[in-house]
Amino acid sequence: MYTRIAACCALALASTQASAFDFSFKGMIKTEVVASTEGVGSYGSTYSHVAPTHALRTDIFNGQPATDQETNYLESQSTSFQAAQSRFSLNMKHNKIRGVLELDFIDGEDGFTNQTALQAQEPRLRLATLYYDYSDNLTLFAGQKWSTAAGIKSSGSYNWVGNGFRAGNTGFLAMEAGATYKVDNLTLTGAVTGKGRNLSSSGVNNNELGGMPGFAIDANYKISGHVFGFAAHVAELQFEDEPSYVGGGNQDANLFKVYTTLNFGTVSLNGEYYTGEALNNQNALGVAPAVTISSGMVSESFSESGYMLYASWTPAAGHNIKVGYGSASVDSGDRDRLSATSLNENSTAYINYGYQATEGLTTFAQLTHFDTEYGSDYESFTTAVIRAGVVFKF
């Protein structure tokens, strides 16, 4: 009898827990072939298809003038097969609490260079966020999430991880704690946030030193299906507290942007413009180099600006076409301080087509063109990238 009672209690408890907590497992498996006409980089100077962001400079290799053979390598076509940008997430809801935990398989520690089977050995944490819906109007949040200053998160490209970053699209993931308040058509978000990404393997650095965190805000207004918004991130990097500091000074890291989404039936227009400084210190993935400290001297931050535009058209059910363009550049007054391998100006243009073959399964093809100008000598290099594959969402 006691065994039956225990079994009934266990079953009741399991039923209570199942009803109290709602879990869902979601994800996307993306398999594709990627080909380039010349060298492309994925956030760095290595020839890589993992997440192309710019054309490589073909007359410099590993920081030195390239030999004829090295130039031949950088100017060569290449083709890879990938599942690199697949991802999955666990979503939880309990009363007013929501949570999301999302991972993908990009080899960020190795510099986005593993583009075949080794990719799966290094899962990367993307989102780990808790939300508390205090009321219909107010939501509190904390964790790793898309930056409050991200604006329009997607560039419309099937290159999900490259995503037009360093070429007009800015704002990536950040650790934040804050709140979102909605009143009628207006949504306001404010957050305290980390000042930037960690550029050192030695522990606490200028992105963490000091008592003041970074601050981020977003305000957007929706009317007749259209969205108009403003976002910002501001912080001060504490270089003067570094143990190796000799000269220079603390540097501001900030980002300001305006953005809009306009919907006209089957057509959607999206655009944003930004300006700021030290974007790569704050993980906003801009075009200019990050501020560093070398031989005790703090380098002055670089200012930059850029914009991104893309249009999405759904001519019929299951069919979608997107066309996009983005460009970013270092401000003219800072260009003379760039090294030969630093990006000066970077532009990308793409067109893609997606067809939903069946529920959850989409086939796609995309053509992308990069035009990248380097250093203070303004040398330009171009390349085209073709990608085609399938995405299964579950």
C-alpha positions in Angstrom: 0.0 0.0 0.0 2.8 2.4 0.9 4.4 1.7 -2.4 1.2 2.7 -4.2 0.9 5.9 -2.2 4.5 6.8 -2.9 4.0 6.1 -6.6 0.8 8.3 -6.6 2.6 11.1 -4.9 5.5 10.9 -7.3 3.1 11.0 -10.3 1.2 13.9 -8.8 4.4 15.8 -8.2 5.6 15.1 -11.7 2.3 16.3 -13.1 2.5 19.5 -11.0 6.1 20.2 -12.1 5.2 19.5 -15.8 2.2 22.0 -15.6 4.2 24.6 -13.7 7.2 24.7 -16.0 6.9 25.0 -19.8 9.9 24.0 -21.8 10.5 24.1 -25.5 13.5 23.1 -27.5 14.1 25.0 -30.7 16.9 25.2 -33.2 18.1 25.5 -36.8 20.3 23.1 -38.7 22.0 24.9 -41.6 24.0 23.0 -44.2 25.6 24.9 -47.1 28.3 25.2 -49.7 30.3 28.5 -49.7 32.6 29.6 -52.5 34.7 32.8 -52.9 36.4 34.3 -55.9 39.3 35.6 -53.8 40.4 35.8 -50.1 37.8 36.7 -47.5 38.2 37.1 -43.8 35.9 36.3 -40.9 36.6 39.1 -38.5 40.4 38.7 -39.0 43.2 38.4 -41.5 42.9 34.6 -42.1 41.4 33.3 -45.3 38.1 31.9 -43.9 34.6 31.1 -45.0 33.1 30.7 -41.5 31.5 34.1 -41.3 32.9 36.4 -44.1 33.0 40.1 -43.1 35.4 41.7 -45.6 37.8 41.1 -48.5 41.4 40.3 -47.6 44.4 42.4 -48.5 46.3 40.2 -51.0 49.7 42.1 -51.0 50.3 41.5 -47.2 50.5 38.1 -45.5 50.9 37.7 -41.8 51.7 41.4 -41.4 54.6 41.3 -44.0 54.8 42.1 -47.7 53.4 39.0 -49.5 55.6 36.8 -51.7 54.3 35.9 -55.2 53.1 32.5 -53.9 51.4 34.0 -50.9 49.6 36.5 -53.1 48.6 33.7 -55.4 47.1 31.9 -52.4 45.2 35.0 -51.3 43.9 35.6 -54.8 42.7 32.0 -55.3 39.2 30.8 -55.4 38.0 28.4 -52.7 35.0 26.2 -51.8 33.9 24.8 -48.5 31.0 22.7 -47.2 29.7 23.8 -43.8 27.2 23.3 -41.0 29.0 26.0 -38.9 26.1 28.4 -38.4 23.7 25.8 -36.9 22.3 26.6 -33.4 19.8 25.5 -30.8 18.1 26.9 -27.8 16.2 25.8 -24.7 13.4 28.0 -23.6 11.6 27.9 -20.2 8.6 29.7 -18.8 7.3 29.5 -15.2 4.5 31.9 -14.2 6.0 35.4 -14.9 9.6 34.1 -15.4 11.0 33.4 -18.9 14.4 32.1 -19.8 16.4 31.3 -22.9 19.7 29.4 -23.3 21.1 29.4 -26.9 24.3 28.0 -28.3 25.9 27.7 -31.7 29.1 26.0 -33.0 31.4 28.9 -34.1 35.1 28.5 -33.1 35.5 32.0 -31.7 38.6 31.1 -29.7 40.4 30.0 -32.8 39.5 33.1 -34.8 36.7 31.7 -36.9 39.0 29.5 -38.9 37.5 25.9 -38.5 34.9 25.6 -41.3 34.6 21.8 -41.6 34.0 19.0 -39.2 36.1 20.3 -36.3 33.6 23.2 -36.0 31.3 21.0 -33.8 33.9 20.6 -31.1 33.5 24.2 -29.8 29.9 25.2 -28.9 29.6 28.9 -28.1 27.2 30.4 -25.7 25.1 33.1 -27.4 22.1 33.8 -25.2 21.6 33.1 -21.4 18.9 35.5 -20.3 16.2 35.6 -17.6 13.1 37.8 -18.0 10.5 38.7 -15.4 7.2 40.0 -16.7 6.4 42.2 -13.7 3.2 43.5 -15.4 1.7 43.9 -18.9 3.8 47.0 -19.3 7.1 46.3 -17.5 9.6 43.5 -18.0 12.9 43.1 -16.0 15.8 41.2 -17.5 19.3 40.1 -16.7 21.9 38.0 -18.5 23.7 37.7 -21.8 21.5 38.9 -24.6 21.5 41.0 -27.8 22.7 44.5 -26.8 20.1 47.0 -26.0 21.9 49.3 -28.5 21.7 46.7 -31.3 18.9 48.4 -33.2 18.0 46.2 -36.2 19.6 42.9 -35.3 19.7 41.2 -38.7 21.1 42.5 -41.9 18.9 40.1 -43.9 21.8 38.0 -45.0 21.9 34.2 -44.9 25.5 34.7 -43.5 24.0 34.8 -40.0 27.2 35.2 -38.0 28.9 37.6 -40.4 25.6 39.5 -40.5 26.9 42.6 -42.2 29.1 43.4 -39.2 32.1 45.7 -39.9 30.2 46.9 -42.9 27.4 49.1 -41.5 25.7 46.7 -39.1 26.7 47.2 -35.4 25.7 45.9 -32.0 26.3 42.3 -30.9 25.8 40.4 -27.6 26.3 41.9 -24.2 25.9 41.2 -20.5 23.1 43.4 -19.3 20.6 44.0 -16.5 17.7 46.3 -17.1 14.0 46.9 -17.8 11.7 47.4 -20.8 8.6 49.5 -20.4 5.8 49.7 -22.9 3.1 52.3 -23.1 0.8 52.3 -26.1 3.1 52.3 -29.2 6.2 53.4 -27.4 8.8 50.9 -26.0 11.6 52.1 -23.7 14.6 50.0 -22.6 17.4 50.9 -20.3 20.2 48.7 -19.0 23.5 48.7 -17.1 25.9 46.7 -19.2 29.5 45.6 -19.4 31.8 48.2 -20.9 33.0 46.0 -23.6 34.6 42.7 -24.6 37.6 41.3 -22.8 40.8 41.9 -24.8 43.2 40.2 -22.4 43.9 36.7 -21.1 45.5 38.1 -18.0 42.2 38.7 -16.1 40.6 42.0 -15.2 41.4 44.8 -17.7 40.3 48.2 -18.8 36.9 46.9 -19.9 36.2 45.8 -16.3 38.3 48.2 -14.1 36.4 51.0 -12.4 33.2 51.3 -10.4 31.0 52.5 -13.3 29.6 50.1 -15.8 28.4 50.9 -19.3 24.9 52.2 -20.0 22.6 51.3 -22.9 19.2 52.7 -24.0 16.7 52.0 -26.7 13.5 53.9 -27.6 11.3 52.9 -30.5 7.8 53.9 -31.6 5.5 51.8 -33.7 2.8 53.2 -35.9 0.8 51.6 -38.7 3.2 48.6 -38.8 6.3 50.9 -39.0 9.0 51.2 -36.4 11.2 54.3 -35.7 14.0 54.0 -33.1 17.0 55.4 -31.4 19.7 53.4 -29.4 22.9 54.2 -27.6 25.7 52.7 -25.5 28.2 54.8 -23.5 31.1 53.8 -21.3 34.6 54.8 -20.2 37.5 52.4 -20.5 39.9 52.7 -17.5 43.3 52.4 -19.2 45.0 54.6 -16.5 44.4 51.9 -13.9 46.2 49.3 -16.0 49.4 47.9 -14.3 51.5 48.7 -17.4 50.1 52.2 -17.8 52.7 55.0 -18.6 51.0 57.6 -20.7 47.8 58.5 -22.6 44.5 58.4 -20.9 41.1 56.7 -20.4 39.0 56.4 -23.5 35.3 56.8 -24.2 33.5 53.9 -25.9 30.2 54.9 -27.3 27.6 54.1 -30.0 24.7 56.1 -31.2 22.2 55.0 -33.9 18.9 55.7 -35.5 16.9 52.9 -37.2 13.6 52.2 -38.9 11.6 49.3 -40.3 8.8 50.2 -42.8 6.3 47.6 -43.8 4.2 47.8 -47.0 2.3 44.6 -47.4 4.7 42.1 -49.1 7.7 44.5 -48.9 9.7 45.5 -45.9 12.4 48.2 -45.8 15.0 48.3 -43.0 17.7 50.8 -42.3 20.0 52.2 -39.7 22.7 54.8 -39.4 25.3 54.8 -36.6 28.3 56.8 -35.3 30.6 56.2 -32.4 34.1 55.5 -31.2 36.0 52.4 -29.8 33.2 50.2 -31.1 35.4 47.1 -31.2 36.2 47.6 -27.5 32.5 47.4 -26.7 31.8 44.3 -28.8 29.8 46.3 -31.3 31.8 44.9 -34.2 32.6 48.1 -36.0 35.2 48.7 -38.8 37.9 50.6 -36.8 40.6 48.9 -34.7 40.1 48.5 -31.0 41.8 50.8 -28.5 44.9 49.1 -27.0 47.7 49.7 -24.6 51.2 49.0 -25.9 54.5 49.6 -24.1 52.5 51.4 -21.5 51.0 53.9 -23.9 47.3 54.1 -24.6 46.3 54.5 -28.2 43.7 57.1 -29.0 40.3 55.7 -29.9 39.1 55.7 -33.5 35.8 57.3 -34.5 33.7 55.8 -37.2 30.2 55.9 -38.8 28.2 53.7 -41.1 24.8 52.6 -42.4 22.9 49.5 -43.4 19.9 49.1 -45.7 18.0 46.1 -46.9 14.6 45.3 -48.5 12.7 42.1 -48.2 10.0 41.1 -50.7 7.6 38.1 -50.5 6.1 37.8 -54.0 4.2 34.6 -53.2 3.7 32.3 -50.3 7.0 30.4 -49.5 9.1 32.7 -51.7 11.3 35.5 -50.4 13.9 37.8 -52.0 16.2 40.2 -50.0 18.6 42.9 -51.3 20.9 44.6 -49.0 23.8 47.1 -48.8 26.0 48.3 -45.9 29.1 50.5 -45.6 31.2 51.7 -42.7 34.3 53.9 -42.5 36.8 55.3 -40.1 36.4 59.1 -39.8 38.8 61.0 -42.0 40.7 62.7 -39.2 41.7 59.3 -37.8 42.8 57.5 -41.0 46.4 58.5 -40.9 46.9 56.5 -37.7 45.7 53.2 -39.2 48.2 50.4 -39.9 48.5 48.9 -43.4 46.3 45.9 -42.3 43.6 48.0 -40.5 40.3 48.3 -42.3 39.6 51.9 -43.4 36.3 51.5 -45.2 34.3 48.3 -45.8 31.2 47.8 -47.9 29.0 44.8 -48.6 26.1 44.2 -51.0 24.1 41.0 -51.4 21.0 39.5 -53.0 19.4 36.3 -51.9 16.5 34.0 -52.5 14.8 31.6 -50.1 12.1 29.0 -50.9 10.2 27.2 -48.2 10.0 23.8 -49.7 8.0 22.3 -46.8 7.2 23.2 -43.2 10.4 24.1 -41.4 12.6 23.5 -44.4 14.0 26.4 -46.6 16.4 26.3 -49.5 18.4 29.4 -50.2 21.1 30.9 -52.4 23.0 34.2 -51.9 25.5 36.3 -53.8 27.6 38.7 -51.7 30.2 41.3 -52.8 32.8 42.9 -50.5 34.8 46.0 -51.3 37.4 46.7 -48.6 39.8 49.6 -48.3 42.8 49.3 -46.0 45.1 51.5 -44.0 46.3 55.0 -44.7 47.4 54.1 -48.2 43.7 53.5 -49.2 44.4 50.3 -51.1 41.1 48.5 -52.1 40.4 44.8 -52.5 37.2 43.1 -53.7 35.8 39.6 -53.6 32.5 37.8 -54.2 31.0 35.0 -52.1 28.4 32.6 -53.2 26.5 30.4 -50.7 23.7 27.9 -51.2 22.1 25.4 -48.9 19.2 24.4 -46.7 17.9 25.5 -43.3 15.7 23.2 -41.2 14.0 25.0 -38.3 12.5 22.9 -35.5 
